[in-house]
């Protein structure tokens, strides 16, 4: 192991000398550019090549024979998350299952089918992850979730359910992309710094995105029940009253998280207990099995919104205590 001392250079910089043998091996001389990259331990790695140029093109092969549609989706989405540049989907059933494969690929941002035969579908990833702004993506996901909550209120019927399904696909697209960016932040600390997050904030963002996606999925299930059932006007009124409460609490939870407002996040968490009590009281006012299904979905949705409040608490500074370090 060799070591070098820091040498002060000007008023605000320091320099180190680089071993001559290393320069010779890498065919470098005066005026050439070296690259710095921070690893996951916080150490600086010096390279003669741009880290972006050193990234390998990754290819994955997926055989779909004997797989269910859900299993195919999981395999493709996992490959997308892991940033495989080319996804080769192979198997004897390609021709028969072409439509469902393309439907899955449509849910992934910047994935395009570049080749297809009777035995394979080749998808290429054209995403430049450095052009993605995390905050913008989260806001777009939030807009989709809010529209799903609005459209899934009881009494809208089957027609509105089709709209909610379309929004759910949009929510999945944004969620998958957000998970991919956050995964890159964990693997590449330099990316984490570029988006301005600490390690703890990356974990909080992952929890937030996962919870938002669950809330959207629950809204879809509420809308499905509404499209199937014939709820009475009194049941619709009672359940929509609860729905208004959880929608308001969701809005407060997201706003508190974005503003890092500890007090509002705490109120969101506390509000869930009141909503759960209201759900208990509503049991006596509804009768049909479908109404009880919706009531249980509302309970679950409220619990997930409460989780956003918890994440907001962890993501902000308490106003109740003073912290000091000795």
N, C-alpha and C positions, 0 to 999 in steps of 0.2 A: 504494500500500500504506500502510495506517495501522498504527501501533503503540500499545501501551498498556503502562504500567509496572505491575508487581505492587505492590499495597498491602497491608501486613500488617494483618490483622483478627483481633484477639484473640491468643491464645497459639499456636494451631495452624493458622490459616487465612490465606489470602491472597485478595484480590479484584482484579478489573479492571473498568474502566468500559467500557460498550458504546456505540458510536457512535449519536448521536441519529437520524441518517438511517436507519440500519438498523432501529431501533425503530419509526420512523414507517412505513417500507415494510411492515413486518410487523404493523402495527396493535397494537403492544405498549406497555404503560405500567407504572407502578409496581405491584408485586404479582403480575404475570404470571410464569408459569413458563417458563424456558428449559431446553433439553435439551443434555447433553454426550454426545458419542460419539467414541470413539477410532478413528481409521482405521488401515489396515494399515501406515502409516509411523510410527505412534505419535503423530501430531498430534491435537489435540482439535478437533472440529467442533462449533460451537454452532448450535443450530437452534431455531426458534420452535415446531416441532411434534415430537411424540414420534416417534422413529425407527420404532417399530412401526407407527404410523399412516401413515407415509410409504411403507412397503413396498407395491409394486404387486402386484396380483393377476395372476399369470402364467398364460397359457393356451397349451397346445401341441396341435397337430394332427398325428396320426400316421396315414398312409395305409398300410394293411397289404397292399394288393394286390401280389402277386408277392414277398412277403417270406416267408422260412422262419419256423418257430416260434421258433427261436433268435434270429433278427433282430428279430422282434416283441418278444420278451422283453427284448433289449438296448435297444430304443427306449423301452419302457415304464419299465424300471428306470432308465435314464439320465434320463428326465424326472422320475422320483421323486426321484433324487439331487439334481437341479437345483432342486427345490422348486417345480415347477409346481403351481399350486393346482387347475387343472382339466386333465385329460388327455382329449382328444377322439380316439377311435380310430375311423377311418372306412375305408370301402372296400366293394367289391361282395361280398367274401367274408365279411362280418361274420356273417351268419346261419349259414353253414357252419362258421365257426371260433369261434363264441361260447364253447364250452366251454373251449378252450385259452386264450382271452383271459381268461376269468374265473379260470382256474387260476393264471395269471401274476399277476393283480391280488390274489389271495388271499395271495400271498407277501409283500405289502407292508403294513406296519403302518399302520393308520388310513386306508386307501384304500377308498372305498365306491363302488359303481356307483349313480349317481343317475338315469340315463336310458338306455334302450336301444330301438333300432329295428332294422329290417332293414339299415340302412346305417351305423349308428354306435352306439358304446358310449361313454357319458360317465362318467368316474370323477372323484370329488372327493376332495381331500386334506383330512382333518380333524385332522391332527397339529399339536399345539402343541409345538414343539421345545424351548421353554423349560421344559417340565415333565419333560423327559427327563434322567435322571441317568446320565452316561456310565459310571460305575463299576458301577452296577446292571446296565446292559445288557451290559457285558463279562462280568460274573459269570454272567448267564443264558446267554450264548453258551458260556462255559466249561463250564457244567453239561451243556449239550446235547452238546458235543464229547466230554466224558468218558463220557457214556452211550453215544455212538456207538462209542467205543473199546472199551467193555465189551461191547456187543452184537455187535460185528463180529469177535470172536475166532473162530478156526476151529473148526468142528465144530457150529455152531449151525444151519446149514442154511437152507433157503428161508424158513421161517416167520419167522426173526429178521431176514432181509433186508428184509422189508416194514416192520418196525419201524424199521430203520436209515434207510430211505428217508424215512419220516415225520419222523424227527429231522433229516435233512438239510434238509428244507424249513424246519423251525424255525430251523436254523442260518443258512440264507440270509436269513430274515426279520430276524433280529437283526443279521446282518452288514450288510445293506443299510441298516438304520436307523443303525447305528454309523457307517458311511461317510457317511451324510447329515449326522449331527451333527458329525462331524469336518470335513466340507467347509464347514459353516457356521462352524466355529471359525476356519478359514482366511480366509473371506470377511468375517467380522464379528469383529474382535478383541475387542469387548465380550463376545461369547459365550464366547470363549476364556478370558477372565478369570473369567467366571462359573463355568465348570467347573473352573477352577484349573489350567490347563495352560500351559506355555510353548510357543513355536513348535516347538522341537525335540521336545517331548513329544507334540505333535499328530502329527508325522511318525512318531514311534515307535509311537503308537497305531494309525495307519493300517497300518503294516507288521505289527503284531501281529494285528490283526483279519483282514487278508488272509491271513496265515499260518495262523491258526486255522481259517478257512473252508476252506483247502486241505487241512488235516489231516482235517477232517470229510469232505471229498470223497474223500480217499484211503481213509478208513475205509469209506465206502460202497462203493468199488470192491473192497476186500478182501472185504466181505460178499457182494458180487455173485459174485465168483469162488468163494467158499465154497458159495454156493447152486447153482452150476452144476457144480462139480467133485466128483469122488469121490476125495478125498484119503485116503491110507492113514493109519492111526492113528499110525504113526511120524512121518509128515510133519506131521500136525496137532500132535503133541507138540513137534516141533522148531520149527515156525513160531510156535506159541503161546508158546514160551519167549522168542523174540525179541520177540513182541508185548508180553509182560509188561515187558520191559526198556524198550521205547519208551513204554509207558503210564506207567511210573514216571518216566521222564525228562521226559515232558510235564507231569506233575503238579509236578515240581520246577521246571520252566521257568516255569510260570504263577505258582507261589508266589513264586519269586525276582523275577519282574517286578513283581508287586503290592507286594512288600515292599522293592523296590529293593535287593536283596541281590546285591552284586557277586560274592562268592565262589561262591554257588550257581549264578549265571548262568554263571560261568566253567566250573564243573564240568559243567553241562548241555552246554556247547559241546564240552568234552573227551570226555564220555561218548559222543557221536556217533561218534567215531573208533573207540572200542571196539566199539560196536554194529555198525559197518561191517565190522570184522574178524570179528565173530561171524557176520555174514551170509556172508562168504567161506567160513568153515569149514562153514556149513550146506549149501553147494552139494553137498558130497560125500554128504550124508545124505538128499537128496530126489531124486526121479526124474521125476515127472510134469510136463508142461509147465505145468499150472495152478499147481502148487506153486512153480515158478520165477517165474510171474507175481506170485504173492503175495509172494514173497521180494523182488522188485524194488519192489513197492509199499511194503513195510516199509522198504526202504532209503530210498526217497523221503520217506516219512513221518518217518523219523529225521532226515534232512537238514533238513526243515522245522522240526522241534522244535529242532534246533540253531540255526536262524535266530532262534527266540524267545529262546534263550540269548544270541545276539549282540545282539539288541535290548535285552535286560535289562542287558547290559554297558554299552551306550551310555546306558541310562536310569538308571544308578546311579554312585556315586562309587567309584573304585578304592581298595582297601585295601592295594594293593601299593606305591603311590607317594605321595609328599607333594608337593602342588602349591603353588607360591608365586608371587606376582606382584610385580614390581618397579615 
